Amino acid sequence: MNEQTLLLPREGEKVGSGFVLSRINAGGTACVYKTWVEALELHRAVKVMLPDAEPCTRERFNTEARLTSKLTHLNIVHVYNYGETASGLPYIEMEFVNGFTLEAVLRQRGEMPLPVALAVAIGVLDALHYAHNTTYTLYGQQHSGVMHRDIKPANIIFSGGTPKLMDFGIARPVEVSMHTMTGTLPGTVPYMAPEMCGGRSCDFRSDVYQIGLLLYECISGAPAFPQADFMSLVAAISAGERKPLETHPKAAAIVKKCADLEPNKRYQTAYECLEDVRALYNTLCPHKAPVETILTFFSGDGSAETAKVKRRGGGKSTKTAKTAIIAAVCAFIAAGLAVGLLGRFSPEPKTAVSHPQPETELISTPEPETVSEDEPEFDFESALSHEPEPETKQEIKSESKQKAAARPAAPAQKTVPAAVKKTPAPQASSEQVSAPQKDALFFIQQGKELLMANKPHEALASFQTALRTPSSVPRQGIVRQSLYGSAQCNTALYYQNQIPRANYLAAWRSVLGAFAAGTTEHNEAAKHLESAE
C-alpha cells in the first residue's frame, strides 16, 4: 500500500465499532480518538498508529492488543478489538475512561495524604498481581505472566475512585524479548529500574521497582529522580540517589524495599508488596475502603487531610495528634453552622460557582512521548464520574454563561455526519445540569427509584452524581449509601451480562470495607462475595 494513502481518521469516520467524535490525545507513535458506538449507546477510545511511525510499531500494536485483550480486571483498561482503518492504519479499540491521570492529579495537587497514596498503590498492585499470574496464548505459544515495564503516573487513570493501569505498549511475556530495537531503551527513563537502564534482563521485580517510584511520587509530590540531564539521570538511577522520604516509617520501608538496586532484595512478587501496603493502609484506615478514600480526597473532604497529621506527626504524642484532629472537627462544625445560618437569613443566596469541564480529556493510553498541550485546570468533581460527559453538556454550560435564556441550545460547533447524528450521545438532563443546586440525598433517592424501576444504568449514574454533589448530611454517609447503591446496580448489570465479574466483585468489596461488621450492608456484601467465590 502506498505511504501517501495512510491517513489518520477524520471526524465522523467509522473506526472499529464506532464513529470518531474527536481526537483526545497524541503521542510519538499514535493518536487516541473518542468514538460513539451506536449499537451500544456508549463511548469507546480508539488508539490509531501514526502514518510515519517506525515499521516495528505495527507489530507492537498487534502485540499490545493481543496481550491486553486477555486481561480482564477492574484496575486495567480493557481492550475490545484490533483492526485497520479504511486507509490501512492499525488501531486498538478500548474502554473509554472519563477521568484524569495520576500525573494530572499530582501536577495540580502535589503530594497526597499517605492513605490516599496507599489506596492508589493497592489498586495498581492488584492489577499487577493479576497480570503477573495470568496464563494466556500469544502467537500460538503458551505464556504465564505479563510484564508492563512502563508503570508511571501518566499510565494510571482514575475511573471515579478506581485507579486503572493502562498503556501496555511495551508489555511482554517475562521469558521472551519482543520488538526491541538495538540501541533503544524501552519505557520512560526516569521510571526505569537500574537493570533496564543497563540493558540487562528484567522480570516482574522490575515492575515492583516502578511501583516503589510511583508510591514515592504520590507521597512526596515529586519524582524520585527529577534530573533533566540524561547522563545525570541514569547515574542517579544506577546509584539509587534520591531524597529520603519524610513519611510514616513503614511507608518509607516499603518504598525502600521496592526500589532496591538489587532485584533479589526487593519484594519478589507484586502480591508480597500488596500485602504490606494493604496492612499499613488498614492500620491507618481500618474501616474505609481504598476507593472511598480516593473519592473523599477528590471531593475535597477535609477528613482525608487528617492523614497528614498522622504522617507528619511521627515524633509527637498521640494526645497532641488527637487534640489537633478534634480542633479541626470543631472548626469544621462551626464553619458549617455559620454557613447554615447565613443561608437561612439571606434572602438571595449567592449562585454556586460551577466547575467548567476541561476541553481536553486525559483518557486512554498516552504514549511515553505524549504531546504536551496547554492543559485546563484539574477538575476533581469531574474525576468522580464513571460515565462520559454528554456531548451537549459543554454547550449548555456555554449557554448559561452567556445568559441566553428562553431559547434553544446553540447548535454544536462541529458538523457530524448523518451516520453519527442518527443515534446521538445521551442528552444532559435538567437534573444533570442543576446538580450543584440539589442535595446529594436527592440523587440517592433518585437512584433507588431508578433501581426499583429496573434501570440499573440510570441508577448507577445517579448514585455517582450523589458522590460529587454537596449535602446537608455528613459526607461519609453519602459515600456509603452511594457505594451500596452502586453495588446493587453492578449486581443487576452483572446478571444481565453487561459488566465483567471483576466489576461486580469489586463493588461489593468496597461495601464490605465501608460498613461495619454486623450491619445489613456488610452482611449482604459478605454473602455476595462468598457465593461468587
N, C-alpha and C positions, 0 to 999 in steps of 0.2 A: 504494500500500500504506500502511495506517495506521501512523503512527510507533510506536504502542504495541506493534505486532506485531514490531518489530525487537528481537530478544532475542539476547544472546550465547549460544553453545552451552554445554551443560552436560556434565558427565562422562558418558561412555557414548554421547553423541550422535555420529552419523556426520557427519564433515565431510571433504570430499574423498574420498580412498581409504581413510581410516582412522577409528578411533573415538577420541574425545577421552579422554585419561587424566588430564591435569592442566593447569592454567594455569602457565606458567613465566615470563612477563614481561608487563608492561603499560606503555603509553606514553600520549601525549596523544591519539593518533588510533586506536590499535589494541591488541589483546591477542594474545599469542602462546601457542599451546597445543601440548602434546606429544601426538601421536597414535600409535596402533598399527595398522599395516596388516596385516591377517590374511593376505591372499593372498601377500604377500612376506615375512612374518615379520620386519618391521623397523619402526623408529620414523621418523616424519617430524615436521616442525614446521609448524603452520598459523597464519598471521597473519590475524586477523579484525578488520575495521573496527568501531570503537565505534559504537553506535547514535546517539550525539549528536555525531558528528564533523561537521566542516564539509561542505557539499554537494560541494565540489570534491574531497574526499578519495576519493570513489568513482572519479572519473576518474584520480586519482593511482595508486590501487591497480591499475587496469586497465593503465595505462602501465608501472608498475613490473613487473608480471607479464609483459607483452609484451616489455619490454626484457631483463629478467634471464633469462627462459627461453631467450633466444638466445645467452647467454654460457655456454659450457661450458669451464671452466678449473679446474685444480686449486686455485688460490688464490681462487676465487669461490664463495660459497654458491649452489648451484644451485636454480632454481625449476622445479617439475614441472607445476603446474596452477593454474588460476584458475577461480573459480566463485562461487556464492552459497550461504549456509547455508539451512537449511529455513525460517528466518524472513526471508530476503532480504538478509542482510548479505554483502558481498563478502569473499572470502578468497583468500589466496595459499598454496598448498601448496609446501613447500620441503624441502631437505635438512636433516636433523636432525644437529647437530654437538654431541657430548658433550664440551664443553670450556669454557674460560674466555676472556673477552675480554682484550685487551691492557690495557684500563682497569683490570680487576681485578688483573692481574699488577703493573702499575705502582703501584697503591694498596697492595699487600701487600709488594712487594719494593723499590720505589723505583727508582733508576737501574739500568740494565742495563750489563753489560760491553760495550765497544764492538763486539766481534764479534757478540754476540747482537743488539744494536740493528741492525747492518748486515744480519744474516741476516733479521730481520723485514722491513726495508725492501726487501730483494731480492724477497721473496715478494709484497709489496704492489705494488711497481713492475712486476713481471712481469704481475700481474693487470691493472694499469692500461694497460700497453703493449698487451696483448691487447684490452682494452675500447676503447681509443682507436683501434684499427685494424680493428675488426670491421665488416663490411658486413651490413646487415640491412634488413628491411622493417617499417615501423611505420605503422599506419593506412593501408596501401596505398601509402606513399611509400618510396623507397629512401633510406637514410641510411648514412653512414660515420662510425663512432666514437660512443662513449657517454661523456659526462662524468658522473662520480659526484657531485661537488660537496659531499660531506659526509664526507670522509676524516678520521677521528679514532680514538683508541684504543678507544672504545666500539663502533666498527664493524669492528674486527678481532678475529676469534675464532680460537683455536688448535684444530686437529684433530690431536692428537699434537704433532709438531713443525712442522706446516704452518700458517702463518698464512693465514686466509681473509678476503677482503673481503666485507662484507655490507651490507644496507640501501641499496638503490638507490631509496629512496622519492622522492628529488627529482632523480634522474638524468634526463638528457635528451640528445637529439642536440645536437651543438655548434652547428648552424646555425639552430635554431629555439628559441623560448621556449614553454613549455607549463605550464599550470595555475598560473601565477604570480599571486597576489592583490596588488592595489595596496596599498602601504604595509607590506608584509611583507618580511623578509629570509629567503631560502631557505637553510637549513642551520643550523649551530651557530656562533654569533658568534665565540667565541674561536679558532676554526679557519678563519675565513673569510679569503680573500685580500682585499687592500685594494680591488680593483675590485668585489668582491662587496658589501663594506660600503658602498661609494659608489654602488651601484645602476648601475654601468657594466657593459658587456657582458663576459662571461668566456668562456674557452675552455679547452683542455686544459692550458694553463700554469697555470690556477687550481688544478687538481688537483695539479700539480707543486709549487706553493706549499704546499699542505696536507701533502704528503709531507715537505717541509722541517720543518714544525712537528711532525709525527709523529716524525721522526728526532730532533729537538731534545729532545722529551719523553722518548724512550726513553733517550737518552744522559744527560740531566741529572736525570731523575726528576721533573721539574716542568713544567707547561705553559709555553710561550713567553710567553703573555700571561695572567697569573693575576688580572688586575684584576677585582674584583667589581662595581664601578660601571660601568654600561653606557657612559656617556659617556667615562669614563676608558679603558675597554677599546677602544672604537672609535678614540679619539685615539691610543692606543699602537700599534694595528694600522696606522693610516694613516701614522704616523711611523716605523714599524719599530723601536720602542723595546723591546728585550728584552735580558736579561742575556747577556753574552758566554759562549760555551761553553768550558769547560775540558776540552779533549779533544785528540785527535790533530789536528794542523794540517790534514790533508787532509779529515778528517771535518767540521771546522768550516767549511772552504771549500765543501764540498758543501751543507751546511745554508744557508750564506750565499747561495749561488747559487740554490738552490731558492726561498728566501724573499725574494728581492729585491723591492723595491717596484715596480720597473718590469718588466712581463712580458717585454719584449724582452731583458732582461738575465738572465733565468732560463734554466734548461735549456729548450730549445724543445720537447722531447718527453720522455716518460717513459723512452724507451729510452736517450737520451743520459745521463740521470741514472742509470739502471740500470747502464750500462757503468762509470761512475766508482765507484759504490757497490760493484759486484762486484769491480772491480780492487783497491780498498782492502781488501775482505774477503779476497780471495785472497792479498794480501800478509801479512795478519795470520794467516790460517788456510789455508795453501796445500794442505793435504791433508785438509780436513774439509768435508763438505757443510753448507750452511746449516741443513738440517733436523736434522742431527746436533748442531750447535752449540746449537740451541734445546732439543733434548731433553736434552742434557747440563746446560744451565742449569736446566731444570725439575727434573731428578733431584737437583740439589744437588751434583753432582760438582765438586770443587774446581778441576778443570782449567779450567773456564770462567772462574773468578775470576782466574786468572793474567793474563787480558786486561787487568784493571785496572792491573796493573803496567806494561804497555806504554803504556796510555792516560795514566796519570798521571806516568810517568817520562820524559817527553819531554826534560827537562833533565839527566837522569842518564846515566851512561855505560852502554854495552851490558854491560860486565863486571859492573857493580853489579846490573843487572836480572837477569842470568843467575844471579848468586850468590843473589839473593833467591828465584828460582824453584827452584834446587837445594836451598836450605834448606827451602823449603816441601815439596818432594817427599820429602826425608829425614824431615821431621817426620811427613808422611802415612804413610810406610812404617813408621816407628817406632810410630805410633799403631795401625796395622793389626796389627803383631806383638804389641803389648801386648794388644789385644782378642782376638787368636787364642789367646794363652797363657791369658788369663783364661777364655776359653770352654773350653779344653782341661781345665783343672784345676778348674773349678767344677762340682760335682755336679748343681746345678739352675740352669741358666742362666735369667736373667730373661725374662719374657714380653715380646715385642716390642710397642712401643706402636703401636697402629693409628691410621691417619688416617681419621676419620669422613668419610663423603661429605656434601657440603653438601645441605641440604634443598631449596634453590632453585638450579637450574642456570641459568647465564648463557648462554643459547643463542639462536640465531636472530636476528631483526632488530629490536633495540630502537629505538624512535623517538627523535628528537632530545630530546624531553622525557620521558625514561624515569622511571617512578615509582620513587622510592628507598625500599627497604625495608632492614631490618636484615639485613646480608649475612654469611654464615658466613665463617670464616677460609679463605683460599685454600688449596686442597689441590693442590700441584704434582704429586703422584703421580697424581691423577685426571686432570690435564691431559694426561698422556701417553697416555691411552686414546683410540683412534679409535672404538671401539664403545660404544654406550649401555649404561649400567648396567642389569642385570635389575631388574624391578620388585620382586623379593622380597629383594634384597640388603640393603636397609636393615633389613628385618625380621630377617634373620639376624644382622646386627650388633647389633641391639637385644636379641635373644635372648641373644647371647653376653655382653653387658654385665650382664644380669640373672641370668646363670649358670643358666638354665633348661635343664639338660642332660637327656638321655634322654627328651625329649618332643617332639611335632611342633611345627613352627614356628607361631607365633601367626598367626591369620588377618589379612589386610590390613585396615587401618583404614577404607578407603573401599570402599563397595559398588559393584561394577562390573556392569553388566547382562550377561545371559547371552550376548548377542552378542559381547561382548568376551572373556568367560571361555572361550568356545568354543575359541579358539586363543590361549592366554596367552603373554606375553613369555617368552623363554628363562629357565629357572631357573638360579640360580647354582650351579655345580658345586662339589664338595668342593675341587677344585684352585683354583678362584677364591677361595673363602673362606679357604683356608690359604696363599694366595700368599706372604705375607711370611715364612712358615716354610720355604719351599723356595728353593733356589738358582736364579738365573736360568738356569743351564745346564739345569735340569730342563725349563723351558718351551721352551728352544731345541730340545732333543731331542724333546720332545712335538710341537712344530711340524713338525719334519722328518718324524716318523712320520705325522702327520695329512696332510701334503702328499703323502707316498707313497701314502696311502690314498685319494687324490683327494678330500680335504676341505679345499679352499683357504680357505673362510670360517673354519672352526675353527682351521686352521693359522695364519692371519693373526692371529687373536685371541691365540693362544699366543705368537707372536713379539712381539706388542705388550705382553703381560703380562711377558715377559722384560725389556723395556726399563725397567719400573718396579719390578723385583724385585732385591734385593741379591744380590751374587755374591761368591764367593771368588776369582774371576779378575779381571784388570783390566777396568774399565768399558768402555774403548774397544773391547775385543774383543767384549763383549756387544752393544754398539751396532752394530758392523759385521756380526756374524752375524745380528742381528735385521733390519737393513736388507736384507741379502742374501736372507734367507728371505722377508721381506715382498715383495720384488720378484718372487720366484718365484711367490708367491701371487697377486700382482696380474697376472702374466702369464697364469696359469691362468684367472683371473676375466675378464680382457680377452678371451681367445679364446672364453670362454663367453658373451660379450656382456653381462656383468653389471656392468662398470665402464667409464667413458669411456676413450678412448685417452690423454687427457692424464694420467690417474692412472697408467696403465701406464708411460708415458714418464718421468714424474716419479720413479717408484720406481727406475728404472734409472739416472737421472741422479744420484740420491742414492748409489747403489752406486758409480758412476763416481768421485764425489768422495771416497768413504770409503776406497777401496782404492788402493794404489799402482799405478802403471803397470807392466804386465808380469805382475801376479797373475792367476790364473784368473778371479776375480770381476770384476776391472777389464776384462779382455778380453771376458768374457761380456756385461757391460753395454754395452761399445762395439758389439758385434755387434747387440744388440737395438736400440739407438738408430740405428745405421746402416741396418739393414733396415727400420725403421719410417719413416725419412725417405726 
